Amino acid sequence: RFARSLDFEGYAQFRAEVVQGFESVFAPVERLRTKISEKSSTRDVVVASIQEDIDNLTQTTRNLDGAAAEQAVEMLLKAENIFLLAFDNAAALANIFAHRLELAGLEVRMIDNGGGTLSAARNLSRFTDKDLVVSIAFPRYMRDTVEMTRNVQRRSIPVLAITDQQTSPLASLGTLTLYVRAARSFSSTSDTAILALLEALAAGVASRSAGATIAAEKFADFAYPWLIAPEKGR
């Protein structure tokens, strides 16, 4: 009766739909199990992993629309405030992205260490249509990222979404959406490919930002006492 109330013909169809929904979640586990069962040397595995990232980057470059890349950099440059919305592995990548953007002179915030959706909500409650939210989500997609981005969209705050494909739950939520091919045999996604696009965007921003040189000089001057220069002749 419950299955039919959800418009399924019966329990069998309901069960098949539920199983299909979990396939994407456990797909990385199955891929890893398959790879472990294959007889390959450690070097073979390392080289194959690197080659996967090369293939991801090659495909991402081929599919990257020049106008979209230009628009993404423009959105970052004109935003009064930028919030990076990302959880789990994506949060670590967003942290690097934040450093790069700050060195280019931009104002960037992200979820506090140990914070969650409430931390994001506290920051985003003050955002307006003059600001920008950069949402990053890849398989396995974090529900908090998607739901928070949906709430941001409802408030007419511009969103730069970065994800893997058009079927991603994040894809339709972006004012602009950029795609990264991030296939991976030994995990759910390639962090290398995602980080490469983020650093590329930061490079685009630095090349266009009038304050990038000044911000970089200030950082170098302040951080100089803690930096070790390489010895000459090495």
C-alpha positions as CSV (number, residue, x, y, z in Angstrom):
1,R,0.0,0.0,0.0
2,F,2.8,2.4,0.9
3,A,4.6,1.7,-2.5
4,R,1.3,2.3,-4.4
5,S,0.7,5.5,-2.5
6,L,4.0,6.7,-4.0
7,D,2.7,5.9,-7.5
8,F,4.6,2.6,-7.9
9,E,2.9,-0.5,-9.3
10,G,4.0,-2.5,-6.3
11,Y,6.8,-3.3,-3.8
12,A,9.1,-4.8,-6.5
13,Q,9.2,-1.5,-8.5
14,F,9.6,0.5,-5.3
15,R,12.5,-1.6,-4.2
16,A,14.2,-1.4,-7.6
17,E,14.0,2.4,-7.4
18,V,15.5,2.5,-4.0
19,V,18.4,0.3,-5.0
20,Q,19.1,2.4,-8.0
21,G,19.3,5.5,-5.9
22,F,22.1,3.9,-3.8
23,E,24.1,2.7,-6.8
24,S,25.9,6.1,-7.2
25,V,26.7,6.2,-3.5
26,F,28.4,2.7,-3.5
27,A,29.8,2.9,-7.0
28,P,33.3,4.1,-5.7
29,V,33.4,1.1,-3.3
30,E,32.7,-1.3,-6.1
31,R,35.3,0.3,-8.3
32,L,37.9,0.0,-5.5
33,R,37.0,-3.6,-4.9
34,T,37.5,-4.4,-8.6
35,K,40.8,-2.6,-8.7
36,I,42.1,-4.4,-5.6
37,S,41.2,-7.7,-7.1
38,E,43.2,-7.0,-10.3
39,K,46.8,-8.1,-10.4
40,S,48.7,-4.9,-10.9
41,S,52.0,-3.7,-9.5
42,T,52.1,-0.6,-7.2
43,R,53.8,1.3,-10.0
44,D,51.0,0.4,-12.4
45,V,48.4,1.7,-9.9
46,V,50.3,4.9,-9.3
47,V,50.8,5.6,-13.1
48,A,47.2,4.7,-13.8
49,S,46.0,7.1,-11.1
50,I,48.1,10.0,-12.5
51,Q,46.9,9.2,-16.0
52,E,43.3,9.4,-14.9
53,D,44.0,12.9,-13.7
54,I,45.7,13.9,-16.9
55,D,42.7,12.5,-18.9
56,N,40.3,14.5,-16.6
57,L,42.2,17.7,-17.1
58,T,42.4,17.2,-20.9
59,Q,38.6,16.6,-21.1
60,T,37.8,19.5,-18.8
61,T,40.0,21.8,-20.9
62,R,38.3,20.6,-24.1
63,N,34.8,21.2,-22.7
64,L,35.5,24.5,-21.0
65,D,33.6,27.3,-22.7
66,G,35.7,30.5,-23.0
67,A,32.8,32.8,-22.5
68,A,31.8,30.9,-19.4
69,A,35.3,31.1,-18.0
70,E,35.4,34.8,-18.7
71,Q,32.0,35.2,-16.9
72,A,33.1,33.2,-13.9
73,V,36.2,35.5,-13.4
74,E,34.0,38.6,-13.9
75,M,31.6,37.3,-11.2
76,L,34.4,36.8,-8.8
77,L,36.0,40.2,-9.5
78,K,32.8,42.3,-9.1
79,A,31.4,40.6,-6.0
80,E,31.7,42.7,-2.8
81,N,31.9,39.6,-0.8
82,I,32.5,35.9,-1.7
83,F,31.4,32.9,0.2
84,L,32.8,29.4,-0.6
85,L,30.1,26.8,0.1
86,A,31.7,23.4,0.4
87,F,31.9,20.5,2.7
88,D,34.1,17.4,3.3
89,N,36.9,17.1,0.7
90,A,35.5,20.1,-1.3
91,A,36.0,22.2,1.8
92,A,39.7,21.5,1.8
93,L,39.9,22.4,-1.9
94,A,37.9,25.6,-1.2
95,N,40.4,26.5,1.5
96,I,43.2,26.6,-1.1
97,F,41.0,28.5,-3.5
98,A,40.3,31.0,-0.8
99,H,44.0,31.6,-0.2
100,R,44.6,32.2,-3.9
101,L,41.7,34.7,-4.2
102,E,42.8,36.5,-1.1
103,L,46.3,36.9,-2.5
104,A,44.6,38.5,-5.5
105,G,43.0,41.0,-3.2
106,L,39.4,39.6,-2.9
107,E,37.3,39.4,0.2
108,V,36.5,35.7,0.8
109,R,34.8,33.8,3.5
110,M,34.0,30.1,4.0
111,I,32.6,27.8,6.7
112,D,34.4,28.1,10.0
113,N,36.6,25.2,11.1
114,G,34.3,22.7,12.6
115,G,31.3,24.6,11.5
116,G,28.4,23.3,9.5
117,T,25.2,24.7,7.9
118,L,24.6,27.1,10.8
119,S,28.0,28.6,10.3
120,A,27.2,29.0,6.6
121,A,23.8,30.4,7.4
122,R,25.2,33.0,9.8
123,N,27.5,34.4,7.0
124,L,25.0,34.1,4.2
125,S,22.2,35.8,6.1
126,R,24.0,39.1,5.5
127,F,24.7,38.5,1.7
128,T,22.9,40.4,-1.0
129,D,22.7,40.4,-4.8
130,K,26.0,42.3,-4.8
131,D,27.8,39.3,-3.4
132,L,28.6,35.9,-4.7
133,V,28.4,32.3,-3.5
134,V,30.7,29.7,-5.0
135,S,29.1,26.3,-4.4
136,I,31.3,23.2,-5.0
137,A,29.8,19.7,-5.0
138,F,30.9,16.4,-6.6
139,P,29.9,12.8,-6.2
140,R,29.1,12.0,-3.5
141,Y,27.1,15.1,-3.4
142,M,26.6,16.6,0.1
143,R,23.0,17.4,0.8
144,D,24.0,20.4,2.9
145,T,25.7,22.0,-0.1
146,V,22.8,21.5,-2.4
147,E,20.1,22.6,0.1
148,M,22.0,25.7,1.2
149,T,22.6,26.6,-2.4
150,R,18.9,26.3,-3.2
151,N,18.2,28.6,-0.3
152,V,20.8,31.1,-1.6
153,Q,19.2,31.0,-5.1
154,R,15.7,31.8,-3.6
155,R,17.2,34.9,-2.1
156,S,18.5,36.0,-5.5
157,I,22.2,35.9,-4.5
158,P,24.4,35.1,-7.5
159,V,25.8,31.5,-7.5
160,L,28.8,30.2,-9.3
161,A,28.3,26.4,-9.2
162,I,31.2,24.0,-9.8
163,T,30.3,20.4,-10.3
164,D,30.8,17.4,-12.6
165,Q,27.9,17.1,-15.0
166,Q,24.5,18.4,-15.9
167,T,22.7,15.7,-13.9
168,S,24.3,16.9,-10.7
169,P,21.8,18.3,-8.2
170,L,23.9,21.5,-8.1
171,A,23.9,22.1,-11.9
172,S,20.6,23.8,-12.2
173,L,21.1,26.0,-9.1
174,G,24.0,28.1,-10.5
175,T,23.6,31.5,-12.0
176,L,26.6,30.1,-13.9
177,T,27.8,26.5,-13.7
178,L,31.2,25.2,-14.6
179,Y,31.9,21.5,-15.1
180,V,34.9,19.5,-14.2
181,R,35.4,15.9,-15.4
182,A,36.5,14.3,-12.1
183,A,36.3,10.5,-12.7
184,R,38.3,8.3,-10.4
185,S,38.8,4.6,-10.0
186,F,40.1,4.6,-6.5
187,S,37.6,7.1,-5.0
188,S,34.4,9.0,-5.8
189,T,36.1,12.0,-7.4
190,S,39.4,13.4,-8.6
191,D,40.4,16.2,-6.2
192,T,43.3,17.0,-8.5
193,A,41.0,17.9,-11.4
194,I,38.7,20.0,-9.2
195,L,41.6,21.9,-7.7
196,A,43.1,22.5,-11.1
197,L,40.0,24.4,-12.2
198,L,39.9,26.4,-9.0
199,E,43.5,27.4,-9.3
200,A,42.9,28.3,-12.9
201,L,40.0,30.6,-12.0
202,A,42.2,32.2,-9.3
203,A,44.9,32.8,-11.9
204,G,42.3,34.4,-14.2
205,V,41.2,36.7,-11.3
206,A,44.9,37.6,-10.5
207,S,45.5,38.5,-14.1
208,R,42.5,40.9,-14.2
209,S,42.6,42.3,-10.6
210,A,44.2,45.7,-10.3
211,G,44.9,45.0,-6.6
212,A,46.5,41.6,-7.1
213,T,50.1,42.9,-7.2
214,I,49.6,45.1,-4.1
215,A,48.0,42.2,-2.2
216,A,50.8,39.8,-3.1
217,E,53.5,42.4,-2.1
218,K,51.8,43.0,1.3
219,F,51.7,39.2,2.0
220,A,55.3,38.7,0.9
221,D,56.5,41.6,3.1
222,F,54.5,40.4,6.1
223,A,55.4,36.7,5.7
224,Y,59.1,37.2,4.9
225,P,60.5,36.5,8.4
226,W,58.9,33.0,8.3
227,L,60.0,32.0,4.8
228,I,63.2,30.1,4.1
229,A,65.0,30.9,0.9
230,P,66.6,28.0,-0.9
231,E,70.4,27.8,-0.7
232,K,72.3,29.0,-3.7
233,G,73.9,26.3,-5.8
234,R,71.2,23.7,-5.1
